[in-house]
C-alpha cells in the first residue's frame, strides 16, 4: 500500500519524541515493502520535496502569522491569534488536497497536526481515503499540548481550550482509526467525545536501545545517585523534586540533565543551592544513565507515555515516577520502580529513602528493569501493529459523515 504521513516536522527538523518515532515508523514501513511519502512543514514559503534517507519528503510553507518553532518569544495576543487560525486552517488543507491529487495514497496517517490543523481531515475524507490519526500529545484537545494550567493538571477543558477546540470532536468523526501511544492518552480523548467513528488502538512507541552491562549490586545505606533527564519546565515537577531531595538526611546526590528557559533554570538553581545537586545541561542519555542509580520522573502533567522512563529501564535503571498518565503503563510499582504522588508530596522523598535503605529491593528492580520493557523495545512489534491498523483502515467501510 501507499501511505502518506502528515506531521508538523520531519527529520532533520526534530522538536521531540514524535519526530523520532515517526522516522522509525516511516522507514520501517518502507522496509516492509510499502511505498511511503511524508508531508511536513517548513518556515519558508512554497512547497518543495527532497529525499531523507531514501524517503520522499514534502515540506510546505506554514500559512500562519509566524513560525512556532523559533526561539523568539511571542506575546499572549500573538499566540492566541496563531492558535485561532490553527483551529481551522483551510489554506493548509488546500496543500493537503494538492498532495493527495499528486501522490494518490491508499491511506493517510496523521501524526502531530500543529500548523496543519484538524481541517486536513476533511479533504482526505472527501477523497475517499482512510485516515489513521496517531496521538502523540494533547494538542488536539489543548493548544498548549499538555492540559496543565495554574500548576495542576486540567480535569476539564478551560475556556480557551473549549473555544479553540469546540468543533474538533465533530471533525474527528471523519477519522477511520485512532492510535494512542498509550492507553492513557487514548482514554483522555475519547472521554471528551473524540473519534466517535474510529477503531481504537494502542501502539507503544519504541527506541533502539543497546543492552549495557547490569548495574553493580548495591548494599544497604550505600551512597546513591539520583537523576532527572528531560526538559526543565514547571510541568515536569522539578521544584517538587528539588524540595523533596533537600529533605534527605543520607548520602545522596542529584544530577539534573536538560535545558529550559533561562529564567526558569535560574529559579531552579536558586532553589537547589546544595553541593549535592548538579545541573549538567544537555548530555548523552546513555552515558548519563550509566552514571546514576535511579531515574526520577516527577511529571505533574499526564505524560502521554514517558519514553525517558522506558530508556532508563532499558539501561537497568529503576525509576521513581509520579503516578500519572502513560508513566503508569511502563513504570510498575514494586516491579521495576516505585510510584510517588504529587497529592502526597512526601511520597517522593520516602520513595528515594526506600531505595537507599533497601538494597535488596533496588537490586531486584534493576535486575528486572530491562525485561519489563522488552516488548516495547521490539521494533518489529511496533511496525507489525501499525501495519495491521493501516490494513484494517483500508478494509473498513467508508465513514458517512456530512462535512
C-alpha positions in Angstrom: 0.0 0.0 0.0 1.0 3.6 -0.4 1.0 5.6 2.8 1.1 9.4 3.2 2.3 10.5 6.6 1.5 14.0 7.8 3.3 15.6 10.7 4.3 19.1 11.7 8.0 18.4 11.3 10.2 15.7 9.8 13.9 14.9 10.2 16.3 16.6 10.4 13.8 19.1 12.0 13.2 17.4 15.3 11.4 19.0 18.3 10.6 16.0 20.3 9.9 12.3 20.6 7.1 12.4 18.0 9.6 13.2 15.2 12.0 10.4 16.3 9.2 7.9 16.5 7.7 8.9 13.1 11.1 8.4 11.3 11.3 4.9 12.8 7.8 4.2 11.6 8.2 5.6 8.1 11.5 3.9 7.4 10.2 0.7 9.0 7.1 0.6 6.8 9.3 1.2 3.8 11.5 -1.7 4.8 8.3 -3.9 4.8 7.8 -3.1 1.1 5.2 -0.3 1.4 5.5 3.0 -0.5 5.9 5.9 1.9 5.7 9.7 1.4 5.9 12.4 4.1 4.3 15.8 4.2 5.6 18.2 6.8 6.1 22.0 7.4 8.8 24.5 6.8 9.3 28.1 7.8 9.8 29.5 4.3 7.0 29.9 1.7 6.2 27.5 -1.0 6.4 23.7 -1.4 9.4 21.6 -2.0 10.3 18.0 -1.9 13.5 16.1 -1.1 14.7 12.7 -0.1 15.7 12.0 3.5 17.4 8.6 4.0 15.6 7.3 0.9 12.1 8.7 1.9 10.3 11.2 -0.3 9.5 14.2 1.9 7.4 17.3 1.0 7.9 20.4 3.0 5.1 23.0 2.8 5.4 26.6 3.9 3.3 27.3 7.0 0.5 29.7 6.3 0.0 31.4 9.6 1.3 34.5 11.3 4.7 33.1 12.5 6.9 30.0 12.6 6.2 28.5 16.0 9.5 26.5 16.3 11.8 29.6 16.5 13.3 30.7 19.8 11.7 34.1 19.6 9.1 34.7 22.3 5.6 35.9 21.2 3.2 37.8 23.4 -0.1 36.3 24.5 -2.2 38.1 21.9 0.1 36.9 19.0 -0.1 33.3 20.3 -3.9 33.5 20.7 -4.1 34.8 17.1 -1.9 31.9 15.8 -3.9 29.3 17.6 -7.2 30.8 16.5 -6.1 30.4 12.9 -4.8 26.9 13.6 -8.1 25.6 14.9 -9.2 25.5 11.2 -6.5 26.4 8.7 -8.2 26.0 5.3 -5.1 27.2 3.5 -3.1 24.2 4.8 -6.0 21.9 4.0 -5.6 23.0 0.4 -2.0 22.0 0.4 -3.0 18.5 1.6 -5.6 18.4 -1.2 -2.9 19.2 -3.7 -0.5 16.5 -2.4 -3.4 13.9 -2.4 -4.1 14.6 -6.0 -0.4 14.3 -6.9 0.6 11.2 -4.8 -2.8 9.3 -4.7 -2.1 7.4 -1.4 -4.1 4.4 -0.3 -4.2 5.6 3.3 -3.1 8.7 5.2 -1.5 8.5 8.7 -1.7 11.8 10.5 0.5 12.5 13.5 1.1 15.9 15.1 -1.1 18.4 13.3 0.0 21.7 14.9 0.3 24.1 11.9 -1.8 21.8 9.7 -4.9 21.9 11.9 -7.7 19.4 12.1 -9.1 20.8 8.9 -6.8 18.5 6.9 -9.1 15.5 7.8 -11.8 16.9 5.5 -10.0 16.8 2.1 -8.7 13.3 2.9 -12.2 12.1 3.7 -13.6 13.8 0.6 -11.0 11.9 -1.5 -12.3 8.7 -0.1 -9.0 7.9 1.6 -9.0 6.3 5.1 -7.4 8.4 7.9 -5.4 6.9 10.7 -4.7 9.5 13.4 -1.8 8.9 15.9 -1.9 10.7 19.2 1.5 11.7 20.5 0.3 14.6 22.7 -2.8 16.5 23.7 -2.6 19.3 21.1 -6.0 18.4 19.5 -7.5 18.9 23.0 -5.4 21.8 24.3 -3.3 24.4 22.3 -0.6 24.1 25.0 -0.5 20.3 24.3 -0.4 19.3 27.9 -3.7 20.3 29.6 -1.8 21.8 32.5 -2.6 25.2 34.0 -2.1 27.0 37.3 0.4 24.4 38.4 -2.0 21.5 38.1 -3.5 19.1 35.5 -6.7 20.2 34.0 -9.5 17.7 34.6 -11.7 19.7 32.2 -11.0 22.0 29.3 -10.6 25.6 30.3 -12.4 28.4 28.4 -9.7 29.0 25.8 -9.4 25.2 25.1 -13.2 25.0 24.7 -13.1 28.0 22.4 -10.2 26.8 20.2 -11.3 23.1 20.2 -15.1 23.4 20.1 -15.5 21.8 16.7 -12.8 19.2 17.0 -14.9 16.3 18.3 -17.2 16.7 15.3 -14.3 16.9 12.9 -12.8 13.8 14.4 -15.8 11.8 13.2 -14.0 11.6 9.8 -11.1 9.6 11.2 -11.2 5.9 10.3 -8.8 4.6 13.1 -7.1 6.3 16.0 -3.9 5.2 17.7 -2.8 6.3 21.2 0.8 5.8 22.1 -0.6 4.8 25.5 -4.0 3.8 26.8 -3.9 7.0 29.0 -3.8 9.4 26.1 -6.4 7.5 24.1 -8.8 7.5 27.0 -8.2 11.2 27.5 -9.5 11.9 24.0 -12.4 9.5 24.0 -13.6 10.9 27.3 -14.0 14.3 25.6 -16.1 12.7 22.8 -13.3 12.5 20.1 -13.1 9.8 17.4 -16.6 8.5 17.7 -16.4 6.5 14.4 -12.8 5.4 14.6 -11.5 2.0 15.6 -9.4 2.4 18.8 -5.8 1.1 19.1 -2.9 1.4 21.4 0.6 1.1 20.0 3.6 2.0 22.2 6.5 3.9 20.7 9.9 2.2 20.6 13.5 3.0 20.6 16.6 1.1 19.6 18.5 0.8 22.9 21.5 -1.5 23.2 21.8 -3.6 26.3 24.5 -2.3 28.6 26.2 -4.2 31.5 24.0 -4.7 34.6 24.2 -2.1 37.4 26.6 -3.1 40.2 25.0 -4.8 43.1 24.1 -2.2 45.8 24.5 -2.6 49.6 22.2 -1.1 52.2 23.0 2.6 53.0 25.5 2.9 50.2 25.7 6.4 48.6 23.1 6.7 46.0 22.9 8.8 42.8 19.5 10.1 41.7 19.0 11.7 38.3 16.5 13.7 36.2 16.6 13.7 32.4 14.4 16.0 30.2 13.1 19.5 29.6 13.4 21.8 32.6 9.9 23.2 32.9 7.3 23.6 35.6 5.1 20.8 34.2 7.9 18.3 34.8 7.7 18.6 38.6 11.3 19.8 39.1 10.6 22.1 42.0 8.9 19.3 43.8 11.9 17.0 43.1 14.4 19.5 44.4 12.4 20.3 47.6 12.0 16.7 48.4 15.6 15.8 47.7 16.8 18.6 50.0 14.9 16.9 52.9 17.0 13.7 52.6 19.3 13.0 55.6 21.5 10.4 53.9 24.4 10.2 51.4 22.7 11.1 48.1 23.4 13.2 45.0 21.0 14.5 42.3 22.0 15.3 38.7 19.6 17.3 36.6 20.1 16.9 32.9 18.4 19.0 30.3 17.8 22.7 29.5 14.8 25.1 29.7 14.1 28.8 29.6 16.9 30.7 31.3 14.6 32.4 33.8 13.2 29.1 35.0 16.6 27.4 35.1 17.9 30.3 37.3 14.9 29.8 39.6 15.7 26.1 40.0 19.3 26.7 40.6 18.4 29.2 43.3 16.1 26.7 44.9 18.7 24.0 44.7 21.6 25.6 46.4 23.4 22.5 47.5 26.7 20.9 46.7 24.8 17.6 46.2 22.7 18.9 43.3 24.3 19.3 39.9 22.8 20.8 36.8 24.6 19.2 33.9 22.8 20.6 30.8 22.5 18.6 27.6 24.0 15.1 27.9 24.3 11.8 26.1 21.4 9.9 27.7 23.2 6.5 27.7 26.2 7.9 29.4 24.0 9.8 31.9 22.0 6.7 32.8 25.2 4.8 33.3 26.3 7.3 35.9 23.1 7.3 38.1 21.4 4.6 40.2 17.8 5.8 40.0 15.9 8.0 37.5 13.2 10.2 38.9 10.3 11.3 36.6 8.1 13.6 38.8 6.0 15.0 35.9 2.9 16.8 37.1 1.1 16.6 33.8 -0.3 13.5 32.1 2.7 12.3 30.2 1.5 10.6 27.0 4.0 7.7 27.5 7.2 8.8 29.1 9.9 7.5 26.8 12.6 8.6 29.2 11.4 6.1 31.8 11.5 3.3 29.1 15.0 4.3 28.2 16.1 4.2 31.9 14.6 0.8 32.4 16.2 -0.5 29.3 19.5 0.6 30.8 18.8 -1.4 34.1 18.0 1.9 36.0 14.9 1.7 38.3 12.5 4.6 38.1 10.6 6.6 40.6 7.6 8.1 38.8 4.6 10.3 39.6 1.6 8.1 39.1 0.1 10.0 36.2 -0.6 9.4 32.5 1.3 6.9 30.4 4.0 6.5 33.0 1.7 4.1 34.8 2.0 1.8 31.7 5.7 1.5 31.8 6.8 2.0 35.4 5.3 -0.8 37.5 5.2 -0.1 41.2 7.1 -2.8 43.2 8.5 -4.4 40.0 10.8 -2.0 38.2 10.4 1.1 40.4 8.2 3.0 42.7 5.3 5.5 42.4 5.1 8.8 44.1 2.1 11.1 44.2 2.0 14.8 43.7 -1.1 15.0 46.0 1.2 13.5 48.7 4.5 15.4 48.3 6.4 13.5 50.9 5.9 10.3 48.9 8.8 11.3 46.7 11.4 11.6 49.4 10.0 8.4 51.0 10.5 6.5 47.8 14.1 7.8 47.5 14.7 6.8 51.1 13.3 3.3 50.4 15.7 2.6 47.6 18.6 3.9 49.6 17.9 1.8 52.6 16.6 -1.4 50.9 19.4 -2.6 48.7 17.7 -5.9 48.0 14.6 -4.2 46.6 16.8 -1.9 44.5 18.8 -4.8 43.1 15.6 -6.7 42.2 14.2 -3.7 40.4 17.4 -3.2 38.5 17.6 -6.9 37.6 14.0 -6.9 36.2 14.0 -3.4 34.6 15.0 -4.2 31.0 12.8 -7.3 30.8 9.9 -5.3 32.0 10.0 -3.1 28.8 11.4 -5.8 26.4 8.2 -5.9 24.3 8.1 -2.1 24.0 11.7 -2.2 22.7 10.8 -4.6 19.9 10.6 -2.5 16.7 9.1 -5.4 14.8 6.2 -5.4 17.3 5.5 -1.7 16.7 5.8 -1.9 12.9 3.6 -5.0 12.8 0.9 -3.3 14.9 0.9 -0.2 12.7 0.8 -2.3 9.5 -2.2 -4.1 10.9 -4.1 -0.9 11.8 -3.4 0.6 8.3 -4.6 -2.6 6.6 -7.8 -2.7 8.7 -8.4 1.0 7.9 -8.2 0.2 4.2 -10.8 -2.5 4.5 -13.1 -0.6 6.8 -16.3 0.7 5.1 -16.2 4.4 4.3 -17.5 6.6 7.1 -20.6 8.5 6.1 -20.4 11.9 7.7 -21.7 15.3 6.4 -18.7 17.6 6.2 
